[in-house]
Amino acid sequence: MINISSEAGKSPLPTGSVYSATKAALDAITVSLSKEFSGRNIRINSILPGVVETEGSTSAGFIGSEAETKFVANTPLGRTGQPDDIAKVAVFLASDDAGWISGEKISVSGGIYGL
């Protein structure tokens, strides 16, 4: 199982309390369920994206905004993420190559921490 969470679950933003709280809860569920299902050979992990250019972030007016520019300036890899950046990690986690990974919260954020 691969949950899609958010860096916001670790570092809530102003006006994002409900969003951040639900993502933090999802991360807690990930860890708890990974322990509950460990004996069944079921791996459960969360991917925590940073700022990603999606239909939602574009329609909300975030992409191309001053806020996006600020986030990119604070992102060590210096760009907004793309859906493919997240998809590659999800494919890896679903593969046998990730067979020893469970209960993890994996940041996929271009290096930004503490949005």
Backbone as CSV, one residue per row, in Angstrom:
resi,resn,N_x,N_y,N_z,CA_x,CA_y,CA_z,C_x,C_y,C_z
1,MET,0.856,-1.159,0.000,0.000,0.000,0.000,0.905,1.226,0.000
2,ILE,0.564,2.188,-0.840,1.323,3.424,-0.911,0.358,4.581,-0.694
3,ASN,0.549,5.298,0.401,-0.269,6.468,0.693,0.425,7.714,0.159
4,ILE,-0.365,8.646,-0.344,0.185,9.931,-0.779,-0.165,10.949,0.289
5,SER,0.854,11.401,0.972,0.698,12.345,2.059,1.203,13.706,1.595
6,SER,1.963,14.394,2.431,2.491,15.708,2.076,3.541,16.128,3.081
7,GLU,4.488,16.925,2.647,5.442,17.544,3.562,4.699,18.407,4.571
8,ALA,3.523,18.892,4.213,2.735,19.742,5.112,2.311,18.998,6.373
9,GLY,2.304,17.679,6.341,2.000,16.906,7.541,3.089,17.024,8.590
10,LYS,4.316,17.294,8.151,5.443,17.465,9.071,5.639,18.916,9.467
11,SER,5.260,19.824,8.590,5.504,21.245,8.829,4.302,22.047,8.340
12,PRO,3.278,22.180,9.180,2.049,22.859,8.771,2.271,24.318,8.386
13,LEU,1.490,24.745,7.420,1.535,26.129,6.957,0.373,26.919,7.548
14,PRO,0.518,28.229,7.651,-0.627,29.038,8.089,-1.815,28.801,7.166
15,THR,-2.977,28.767,7.696,-4.258,28.525,7.009,-4.392,27.095,6.486
16,GLY,-3.441,26.225,6.820,-3.499,24.851,6.332,-3.665,23.831,7.429
17,SER,-4.279,24.220,8.522,-4.332,23.329,9.684,-5.065,22.023,9.403
18,VAL,-6.215,22.093,8.756,-6.985,20.870,8.500,-6.237,19.976,7.507
19,TYR,-5.728,20.556,6.434,-4.971,19.792,5.436,-3.760,19.131,6.095
20,SER,-3.003,19.916,6.848,-1.801,19.391,7.498,-2.142,18.293,8.506
21,ALA,-3.213,18.495,9.259,-3.619,17.500,10.257,-4.021,16.188,9.596
22,THR,-4.734,16.254,8.480,-5.136,15.014,7.814,-3.931,14.282,7.239
23,LYS,-2.946,15.013,6.756,-1.744,14.370,6.225,-0.906,13.767,7.354
24,ALA,-0.828,14.436,8.492,-0.115,13.871,9.646,-0.819,12.604,10.130
25,ALA,-2.148,12.623,10.110,-2.905,11.431,10.502,-2.641,10.282,9.532
26,LEU,-2.584,10.580,8.255,-2.292,9.551,7.256,-0.914,8.937,7.498
27,ASP,0.045,9.751,7.873,1.382,9.224,8.172,1.360,8.321,9.398
28,ALA,0.579,8.686,10.411,0.449,7.840,11.598,-0.236,6.525,11.253
29,ILE,-1.251,6.583,10.415,-1.940,5.372,9.967,-0.973,4.473,9.198
30,THR,-0.133,5.076,8.377,0.856,4.310,7.607,1.742,3.485,8.537
31,VAL,2.280,4.132,9.556,3.176,3.440,10.479,2.420,2.363,11.258
32,SER,1.249,2.706,11.759,0.460,1.756,12.545,0.067,0.532,11.720
33,LEU,-0.462,0.766,10.530,-0.884,-0.368,9.698,0.300,-1.221,9.251
34,SER,1.453,-0.590,9.038,2.622,-1.384,8.630,2.979,-2.397,9.716
35,LYS,2.758,-2.018,10.966,3.015,-2.945,12.076,1.912,-3.994,12.176
36,GLU,0.674,-3.572,11.986,-0.459,-4.509,12.071,-0.399,-5.579,10.987
37,PHE,0.050,-5.203,9.784,0.047,-6.135,8.658,1.413,-6.755,8.376
38,SER,2.366,-6.545,9.261,3.727,-7.024,9.004,3.788,-8.543,8.837
39,GLY,2.984,-9.260,9.557,3.001,-10.717,9.463,2.344,-11.266,8.211
40,ARG,1.734,-10.408,7.439,1.054,-10.835,6.209,1.833,-10.488,4.947
41,ASN,3.066,-10.037,5.133,3.910,-9.648,4.001,3.289,-8.497,3.192
42,ILE,2.639,-7.574,3.890,2.060,-6.380,3.259,2.890,-5.190,3.699
43,ARG,3.453,-4.500,2.735,4.263,-3.309,3.018,3.386,-2.070,2.844
44,ILE,3.529,-1.116,3.766,2.737,0.103,3.728,3.675,1.280,3.962
45,ASN,3.674,2.227,3.030,4.540,3.401,3.096,3.768,4.643,2.663
46,SER,4.308,5.797,3.018,3.751,7.081,2.571,4.784,7.818,1.740
47,ILE,4.330,8.464,0.695,5.148,9.392,-0.072,4.711,10.795,0.334
48,LEU,5.680,11.648,0.672,5.409,13.009,1.094,5.935,13.979,0.051
49,PRO,5.106,14.323,-0.933,5.559,15.278,-1.944,5.712,16.683,-1.362
50,GLY,6.592,17.441,-1.979,6.668,18.871,-1.722,5.737,19.554,-2.718
51,VAL,6.154,20.678,-3.237,5.354,21.418,-4.214,5.439,20.704,-5.559
52,VAL,4.278,20.310,-6.086,4.209,19.580,-7.351,3.200,20.273,-8.259
53,GLU,3.564,20.394,-9.523,2.665,20.991,-10.508,1.619,19.955,-10.911
54,THR,0.405,20.142,-10.414,-0.705,19.240,-10.714,-1.881,20.066,-11.226
55,GLU,-2.921,19.390,-11.667,-4.130,20.106,-12.072,-4.664,20.930,-10.906
56,GLY,-4.622,20.358,-9.710,-5.138,21.054,-8.532,-4.328,22.285,-8.173
57,SER,-2.991,22.159,-8.174,-2.165,23.315,-7.819,-2.225,24.400,-8.889
58,THR,-2.451,23.983,-10.128,-2.593,24.959,-11.211,-3.942,25.660,-11.130
59,SER,-5.037,24.897,-10.976,-6.367,25.511,-10.933,-6.555,26.369,-9.686
60,ALA,-5.810,26.067,-8.611,-5.880,26.880,-7.393,-5.088,28.179,-7.529
61,GLY,-4.364,28.323,-8.636,-3.601,29.546,-8.866,-2.230,29.551,-8.224
62,PHE,-1.795,28.403,-7.704,-0.492,28.340,-7.047,0.648,28.358,-8.060
63,ILE,0.493,27.575,-9.125,1.543,27.508,-10.143,1.600,28.853,-10.866
64,GLY,2.802,29.409,-10.912,2.996,30.714,-11.526,2.823,31.875,-10.557
65,SER,2.549,31.560,-9.298,2.321,32.618,-8.310,3.617,32.993,-7.595
66,GLU,3.515,34.063,-6.827,4.643,34.492,-5.995,4.976,33.430,-4.943
67,ALA,3.948,32.761,-4.446,4.169,31.699,-3.447,4.991,30.558,-4.048
68,GLU,4.680,30.171,-5.284,5.467,29.112,-5.923,6.924,29.552,-6.058
69,THR,7.140,30.778,-6.479,8.497,31.309,-6.624,9.251,31.224,-5.302
70,LYS,8.576,31.543,-4.196,9.193,31.468,-2.866,9.578,30.027,-2.521
71,PHE,8.670,29.076,-2.786,8.976,27.680,-2.493,10.150,27.187,-3.331
72,VAL,10.160,27.519,-4.602,11.248,27.077,-5.479,12.576,27.651,-4.997
73,ALA,12.552,28.909,-4.554,13.774,29.539,-4.051,14.317,28.827,-2.814
74,ASN,13.446,28.176,-2.064,13.847,27.451,-0.854,14.013,25.951,-1.077
75,THR,13.901,25.518,-2.311,14.046,24.105,-2.650,15.450,23.871,-3.192
76,PRO,16.263,23.052,-2.524,17.629,22.840,-2.975,17.767,22.445,-4.451
77,LEU,16.824,21.676,-4.989,16.929,21.302,-6.405,16.380,22.371,-7.332
78,GLY,15.818,23.454,-6.773,15.510,24.653,-7.535,14.405,24.566,-8.568
79,ARG,13.422,23.722,-8.334,12.303,23.660,-9.277,11.078,23.086,-8.588
80,THR,9.934,23.296,-9.212,8.686,22.683,-8.776,8.693,21.233,-9.243
81,GLY,8.193,20.351,-8.412,8.127,18.944,-8.787,7.096,18.688,-9.875
82,GLN,7.273,17.572,-10.545,6.353,17.137,-11.591,5.729,15.802,-11.149
83,PRO,4.542,15.499,-11.628,3.906,14.233,-11.247,4.818,13.019,-11.470
84,ASP,5.624,13.061,-12.512,6.523,11.944,-12.808,7.557,11.741,-11.697
85,ASP,7.944,12.819,-11.011,8.887,12.696,-9.897,8.304,11.829,-8.788
86,ILE,7.015,11.974,-8.550,6.331,11.205,-7.520,6.057,9.783,-8.020
87,ALA,5.651,9.684,-9.269,5.300,8.381,-9.847,6.476,7.413,-9.821
88,LYS,7.670,7.900,-10.090,8.846,7.018,-10.095,9.094,6.404,-8.719
89,VAL,8.865,7.182,-7.681,9.043,6.662,-6.321,7.946,5.651,-6.006
90,ALA,6.729,5.938,-6.427,5.624,5.007,-6.198,5.877,3.678,-6.904
91,VAL,6.368,3.729,-8.132,6.667,2.498,-8.872,7.754,1.707,-8.149
92,PHE,8.775,2.402,-7.663,9.829,1.715,-6.908,9.258,1.050,-5.662
93,LEU,8.457,1.799,-4.888,7.900,1.235,-3.655,6.994,0.039,-3.917
94,ALA,6.361,0.002,-5.071,5.485,-1.114,-5.416,6.270,-2.325,-5.925
95,SER,7.540,-2.126,-6.222,8.342,-3.205,-6.800,8.976,-4.077,-5.727
96,ASP,9.468,-5.234,-6.160,10.187,-6.132,-5.265,11.501,-5.515,-4.783
97,ASP,12.025,-4.536,-5.514,13.260,-3.866,-5.098,13.090,-3.134,-3.767
98,ALA,11.852,-2.826,-3.409,11.568,-2.137,-2.147,11.057,-3.122,-1.091
99,GLY,11.402,-4.364,-1.249,10.882,-5.414,-0.379,11.240,-5.289,1.088
100,TRP,12.206,-4.458,1.450,12.627,-4.298,2.836,12.209,-2.929,3.383
101,ILE,11.287,-2.278,2.686,10.834,-0.944,3.086,9.364,-1.017,3.482
102,SER,9.076,-0.696,4.727,7.699,-0.663,5.207,7.600,0.263,6.410
103,GLY,6.481,0.968,6.508,6.259,1.881,7.619,7.029,3.181,7.486
104,GLU,7.471,3.480,6.279,8.305,4.660,6.066,7.502,5.824,5.489
105,LYS,7.952,7.021,5.829,7.405,8.265,5.286,8.519,8.869,4.450
106,ILE,8.383,8.786,3.135,9.466,9.133,2.229,9.203,10.487,1.587
107,SER,10.075,11.450,1.905,9.960,12.789,1.320,10.436,12.758,-0.120
108,VAL,9.624,13.325,-0.986,9.964,13.475,-2.398,9.662,14.935,-2.715
109,SER,10.630,15.788,-2.361,10.326,17.215,-2.291,11.400,18.119,-2.865
110,GLY,12.349,17.559,-3.586,13.425,18.385,-4.117,14.387,18.868,-3.037
111,GLY,14.252,18.297,-1.851,15.140,18.654,-0.752,14.584,19.673,0.208
112,ILE,13.422,20.234,-0.081,12.854,21.231,0.829,12.370,20.533,2.089
113,TYR,12.650,21.147,3.199,12.167,20.619,4.470,11.563,21.782,5.232
114,GLY,10.447,21.533,5.827,9.800,22.598,6.578,9.217,23.639,5.655
115,LEU,8.338,23.168,4.763,7.698,24.058,3.804,7.457,25.407,4.420
